[in-house]
Amino acid sequence: MTTSNLDIDQRLSGIVSGLRDKLDVEVARPARGRLRKVAGVVIHAAVEEVRLGEICELIDPRTGQRAKAEVVGISDDEAVLVPLGDVAGLSSLTEVVPTGSDLRVAIGTHLLGHVIDALGEPLDMDGWPREVVRDTYPVHAYPPSPLTRGLITEPIQLGIRALDGLLTCARGQRVGIFGEPGVGKSMLLADIVRGTDADVVVVALVGERGREVREFVEYQLDPDGRSRTVVVAATSDRPAIERVKAAYVATTIAEYFRDRGKHVLLVMDNITRFARAQREIGLASGEPPTRRGFPSSLFATLPRLLERSGPGERGSITGLYSVLLEGDGTLDPVAEELQALLDGHVFLSRELAQRDHFPAIDVLRSRSRLMKTVATQQHLADAARIRELLARHADVELLLRVGEYEKGADPLADEAVSKIDGINTFLRQASTERETMDRTHRHMREILGEGT
């Protein structure tokens, strides 16, 4: 039986078509590498064609277990990755598959009222929508162009008399709240979240104790406050990369609402733990330590993160970043760097906290660099006078304690002594108190004896 030329051509065509389909499948199949070494918090993998910041999938062929990791370094012919989440169960057979994309977070108004983790996944499912059309934003983004930012012209109400009255904060300002452990940083931030007039509040709890997350949501937020708040939590037991990503994800969510014309308050508690987690990753990936054990990459990372807050073309992000001080902070490189980068600093005093004076704000040591931009001339004059009285009272306080103060020798000192009780009453504020800017201003006028 003979085969016609037509049949031969058809068979050859089929073979060529099959080879072409197989070749297309091989080309479309993503490049795969193999896990080589796990050292501390980093993974070394032999994988080609990856870039810094790219997300890779870790797939164990025996168990089918999957995890994600981010490329943070490239050494010779190996990629250095940090796993996003738990990697227990992975083995030397684990395959590393580049995804070709950076980390992105699903975002939208459905986040309001919810607590999410550092990857944008819900920690509370109650009320979480099953089906929702969501945008995705890149976790790592560039700050707005300096020439497209709106000008700062308005104050933001924080609901704390000492801040609104004497350290007025502007919409789009970035302020650090500095203090040693136990002086009330977290409590002050919680009071601000309840008392602010911002449209949306985004709270990043970075490296907090696990119990504090639920306590913040259940006890510190009233129903109205919770409905306009998004909480991003990465507790102290989570991997360092998650503690870092929590700060970025919270900033990304704030950017989403800012781009829609909202005035957003971004609260980060605290940025010191972000810096320590970044140090942990940097050192594990092979960076040399520079300033007191911190790698140089941290001091390039901080301004890139902080510059993403501030005014935008339409809305604004007002950033409040709590900073954990080591001692008096003079030898703390993170605190020193943040003071230079931020638009204001609020120092909390251990001495005031020991006197049960809360919030324990050291007014004389603190400063808002944008207060003169947004406060009225009368407000500025009243605030300057109260600060002057506080400073003069501090000068004669020792004489008062030992009974050596002579009334009548210094009129300014006499006025400071007579009004110090009223000033301290103004500066003290219970967590249940809510103050508006107008009431705060009237209270300042009454302290100075100027009426309303």
C-alpha positions in Angstrom: 0.0 0.0 0.0 1.5 3.3 -1.0 1.1 6.6 0.7 0.3 9.6 -1.4 2.3 12.8 -1.3 -0.7 14.6 0.2 -0.8 12.2 3.2 2.9 12.6 3.8 2.5 16.4 3.8 -0.4 16.2 6.2 1.6 14.0 8.6 4.6 16.3 8.5 2.4 19.3 9.0 0.9 17.7 12.1 4.3 16.9 13.5 5.6 20.4 13.0 2.4 21.9 14.5 2.8 19.7 17.6 6.4 20.7 18.0 5.5 24.3 17.7 2.7 24.0 20.4 5.2 22.2 22.7 7.8 24.9 22.1 5.2 27.6 22.9 4.3 25.9 26.1 8.0 25.7 27.1 8.5 29.3 26.3 5.4 30.4 28.2 6.4 28.3 31.2 7.9 30.6 33.8 11.6 30.2 34.6 12.1 28.1 37.7 14.9 28.0 40.1 15.7 25.9 43.1 16.1 26.8 46.8 19.7 26.5 47.8 20.1 27.8 51.3 18.0 29.2 54.2 20.0 31.5 56.5 18.1 33.2 59.3 15.3 35.3 57.7 16.6 35.0 54.1 16.5 32.4 51.4 19.2 31.9 48.7 17.9 30.5 45.5 19.5 29.7 42.1 17.0 31.4 39.8 17.6 33.4 36.6 16.1 36.7 35.4 14.8 38.1 38.6 14.9 41.8 39.7 14.9 43.5 43.1 11.5 43.8 44.6 10.0 41.0 42.4 7.7 38.5 44.1 8.5 34.8 43.7 6.4 31.8 44.5 8.0 29.0 46.6 6.4 25.7 45.6 7.3 22.4 47.3 6.7 19.6 44.7 6.2 16.9 47.3 3.6 18.6 49.6 2.3 21.2 47.2 2.8 23.9 49.8 3.1 27.4 48.4 4.5 30.6 49.9 5.6 34.0 48.6 9.0 35.7 48.9 10.4 39.0 47.8 13.8 39.5 46.1 15.8 41.8 48.3 19.3 41.1 46.9 21.3 39.4 44.2 24.6 37.8 45.0 26.7 36.2 42.2 24.3 33.8 40.5 21.9 33.5 43.4 18.9 35.6 44.4 18.4 36.6 48.0 14.7 36.5 49.0 12.8 37.2 52.2 9.7 35.0 52.7 6.3 36.7 53.1 4.7 34.6 55.8 5.4 31.1 57.2 7.8 28.9 55.3 7.6 25.8 57.5 7.6 22.6 55.5 9.6 23.9 52.5 12.6 21.8 51.6 15.7 21.6 49.4 13.4 20.5 46.6 11.4 23.7 46.7 11.1 25.4 43.4 11.3 29.2 43.1 9.1 30.7 40.4 9.4 34.4 39.6 6.0 36.1 39.0 7.2 39.1 37.1 5.4 41.6 39.4 6.0 43.5 42.5 3.8 43.3 45.6 0.4 44.9 45.2 -2.5 45.3 47.6 -6.2 45.1 46.8 -7.7 48.3 47.9 -11.0 50.2 48.1 -13.6 51.7 50.4 -14.5 48.2 51.6 -11.4 48.4 53.9 -13.0 51.0 56.1 -13.9 49.5 59.5 -11.6 46.5 59.1 -8.3 45.1 60.3 -6.0 43.7 57.7 -2.6 42.1 57.8 0.6 43.3 56.2 -0.4 41.7 52.8 -3.8 43.3 52.7 -5.7 40.2 53.8 -8.5 40.6 56.4 -7.9 39.6 60.0 -11.6 40.2 60.8 -14.1 38.6 58.4 -17.2 40.0 60.0 -18.8 42.2 57.3 -16.0 41.5 54.8 -17.6 41.5 51.3 -17.4 38.2 49.4 -17.5 39.8 46.0 -16.2 43.3 45.4 -14.5 45.1 42.5 -11.2 46.2 43.9 -8.3 48.3 42.6 -4.8 47.2 43.3 -2.0 49.6 44.2 1.7 48.9 44.3 3.0 48.7 47.8 6.2 50.5 46.7 5.4 53.7 45.0 7.0 57.1 44.3 6.0 60.2 46.2 4.1 62.9 44.3 6.1 65.4 42.3 7.1 68.4 44.5 5.4 70.7 42.0 2.1 68.9 41.9 1.6 68.9 45.6 -1.0 71.3 47.0 0.0 74.1 49.4 -0.5 73.6 53.1 -3.0 76.2 54.3 -5.3 74.6 56.8 -4.9 73.2 60.3 -6.1 69.7 61.2 -7.9 69.1 64.5 -6.3 66.3 66.6 -8.6 66.8 69.6 -5.8 67.2 72.1 -5.6 70.7 73.7 -1.8 70.8 74.1 -1.4 69.9 70.4 -4.2 71.9 68.8 -3.4 74.9 71.0 0.4 75.1 71.4 1.7 72.8 68.6 -0.9 73.2 65.9 -0.6 70.6 63.2 -1.4 71.3 59.5 -3.2 69.1 57.0 -0.4 67.3 55.2 2.2 67.8 57.9 4.4 64.9 59.2 5.0 64.9 62.9 7.1 62.5 65.1 5.9 61.7 68.6 9.1 60.8 70.5 9.3 59.1 73.9 10.8 56.4 76.0 8.8 53.2 76.7 5.9 53.7 79.1 5.3 57.5 78.7 2.0 57.1 76.8 2.8 57.3 73.1 0.2 54.7 72.1 -2.4 56.1 74.4 -1.9 59.6 72.9 -2.2 58.3 69.4 -5.4 56.4 70.3 -6.9 59.7 71.7 -5.9 61.5 68.5 -7.6 58.9 66.3 -10.8 59.4 68.3 -10.6 63.2 68.3 -9.5 64.1 64.9 -11.6 65.7 62.2 -9.8 63.8 59.3 -12.1 62.2 56.7 -10.2 58.8 56.9 -7.8 57.4 59.5 -5.3 54.7 58.6 -3.5 53.1 61.6 -0.4 50.9 61.2 0.4 48.8 64.2 4.0 47.7 63.5 5.5 45.2 65.9 2.8 45.7 68.6 1.9 43.0 71.1 -0.8 40.7 69.9 -3.3 41.7 72.6 -3.0 45.4 71.8 -4.5 45.0 68.4 -7.9 43.9 69.6 -7.7 46.3 72.6 -7.2 49.2 70.2 -10.1 48.2 68.0 -12.5 47.3 70.8 -11.7 49.8 73.4 -10.0 52.8 71.7 -12.4 53.2 68.7 -16.0 54.2 69.1 -18.4 53.1 66.3 -18.1 56.4 64.4 -14.3 56.3 64.6 -14.1 52.7 63.5 -16.3 53.3 60.4 -13.7 55.6 59.0 -10.6 53.8 60.1 -8.5 51.1 58.5 -6.1 49.2 60.8 -3.0 47.4 59.4 -1.5 45.1 61.9 1.8 43.1 61.9 2.4 41.9 65.5 5.9 41.4 67.0 5.8 37.6 66.3 5.4 38.1 62.5 8.5 38.0 60.3 10.5 41.1 59.8 9.4 41.5 56.2 5.8 41.7 57.3 6.6 44.4 59.9 8.2 46.4 57.1 5.4 45.8 54.7 2.8 46.9 57.2 4.2 50.4 57.1 4.2 50.4 53.3 0.7 48.9 53.0 -0.8 51.5 55.4 0.9 54.3 53.4 -0.5 52.8 50.2 -4.1 52.8 51.6 -3.7 56.4 52.7 -2.5 57.3 49.2 -5.6 55.7 47.7 -8.0 57.8 49.8 -5.8 60.9 49.3 -6.0 60.5 45.5 -9.8 60.7 45.9 -9.7 64.0 47.6 -9.9 62.9 51.2 -8.0 64.3 54.1 -6.3 61.3 55.6 -4.6 60.9 59.0 -1.9 58.2 58.9 -0.9 57.0 62.3 2.2 54.7 62.6 2.9 53.1 65.9 5.8 52.8 65.7 8.4 53.6 63.1 11.3 52.5 65.3 10.1 48.9 65.0 9.9 49.4 61.2 13.5 50.5 61.2 14.6 47.5 63.4 12.9 45.1 61.1 14.5 46.8 58.1 17.9 46.4 59.8 17.2 42.7 60.5 16.6 42.1 56.8 19.5 44.2 55.6 22.0 42.5 57.9 20.7 39.0 57.0 21.0 39.7 53.3 24.7 40.7 53.7 24.7 44.5 54.1 27.4 45.8 56.4 26.3 47.8 59.5 27.2 51.5 59.6 25.6 53.8 62.2 25.2 51.9 65.5 24.4 48.6 63.7 22.0 50.0 61.2 22.8 49.4 57.5 23.1 52.4 55.2 20.0 51.3 53.2 17.8 52.2 56.1 18.7 55.9 55.9 17.8 55.8 52.2 14.5 54.0 52.9 13.2 56.3 55.6 12.9 59.4 53.4 11.3 57.4 50.6 8.6 56.2 53.0 8.0 59.5 54.7 7.9 61.5 51.5 4.9 59.5 50.3 2.7 61.3 53.0 2.0 65.0 52.8 -0.3 67.0 50.5 -1.3 65.7 47.1 -3.0 67.4 44.1 -6.4 67.1 45.8 -6.4 65.5 49.2 -3.7 65.2 51.9 -2.0 62.7 54.2 -1.1 64.0 57.6 1.4 61.6 59.1 1.9 60.9 62.8 4.8 58.6 63.5 5.6 57.4 67.0 9.4 57.0 67.7 10.8 54.9 70.5 13.7 56.7 72.1 16.8 55.0 73.6 17.6 57.1 76.7 17.4 60.8 75.8 17.7 60.0 72.1 21.0 61.9 71.5 22.7 58.6 70.5 19.8 57.1 68.7 20.5 57.3 64.9 16.9 56.6 63.9 15.4 59.3 66.2 18.1 61.7 65.0 17.3 61.0 61.3 13.6 61.3 61.9 13.9 64.7 63.6 15.7 66.0 60.5 13.1 64.5 58.1 9.8 65.4 59.8 7.9 68.7 59.9 7.6 68.7 63.6 8.4 66.8 66.8 6.4 66.2 70.0 8.5 64.9 72.9 6.8 63.0 75.8 8.4 63.4 79.2 9.0 60.6 81.6 8.9 63.1 84.5 5.5 64.3 83.5 4.2 60.7 83.2 5.5 59.9 86.7 3.4 62.8 88.0 0.4 61.3 86.3 0.3 64.3 83.9 -1.2 62.9 80.7 -0.7 63.4 77.9 2.9 63.8 79.0 3.8 66.4 76.3 6.9 68.4 77.0 5.6 71.6 75.3 8.9 73.5 75.7 10.9 70.8 74.0 8.4 70.2 71.2 7.8 72.2 68.0 5.5 72.3 65.0 7.3 73.8 62.0 4.1 74.6 60.2 2.1 76.2 63.0 2.9 79.7 61.8 1.5 78.8 58.3 -2.0 77.7 59.5 -2.7 79.5 62.8 -4.1 83.0 63.1 -2.0 85.9 64.5 -4.1 85.9 67.7 -3.6 82.2 68.2 0.1 82.5 67.7 0.4 85.3 70.2 -1.6 83.4 72.8 0.4 80.2 72.3 3.7 82.2 72.5 2.6 83.8 75.7 1.6 80.5 77.4 5.0 79.0 76.3 6.7 82.0 77.8 4.9 81.6 81.1 5.8 77.9 81.1 9.5 78.6 80.5 9.6 81.3 83.2 7.9 79.0 85.7 10.5 76.3 84.9 13.2 78.8 85.7 11.9 79.6 89.2 10.5 76.1 90.0 13.4 75.1 92.2 13.2 78.4 94.2 9.5 77.7 94.8 10.2 74.2 96.0 12.8 75.3 98.6 10.8 78.4 99.6 13.3 81.0 98.4 11.0 82.6 95.8 10.3 86.3 96.5 7.1 87.6 95.0 7.3 91.0 93.3 10.9 90.8 92.1 9.9 89.6 88.6 6.4 90.5 87.2 6.7 87.7 84.5 7.6 85.1 87.1 4.7 86.3 89.3 2.3 85.9 86.4 3.7 82.5 85.6 3.3 81.3 89.2 -0.3 82.6 89.4 -1.4 81.0 86.2 0.6 77.7 86.2 -2.3 75.8 87.7 -4.6 76.9 84.9 -2.0 76.1 82.3 -1.5 72.6 83.7 -5.2 72.0 83.8 -5.3 73.0 80.1 -2.4 70.7 79.3 -3.9 67.7 81.1 -6.7 65.9 79.3 -8.5 62.6 80.1 -8.9 60.1 77.3 -12.7 60.5 77.4 -12.4 64.3 76.7 -13.0 65.5 73.1 -12.0 69.1 72.3 -12.7 71.2 69.2 -10.3 73.8 67.9 -12.7 76.6 68.9 -13.0 75.5 72.5 -9.3 75.0 72.8 -8.7 78.6 71.6 -11.3 80.0 74.0 -9.7 78.1 76.9 -6.3 79.7 76.0 -7.8 83.1 76.1 -9.4 82.4 79.5 -6.1 81.3 80.9 -4.5 84.6 79.9 -7.4 86.6 81.3 -8.4 87.9 77.9 -12.0 86.5 78.0 -13.6 85.2 74.8 
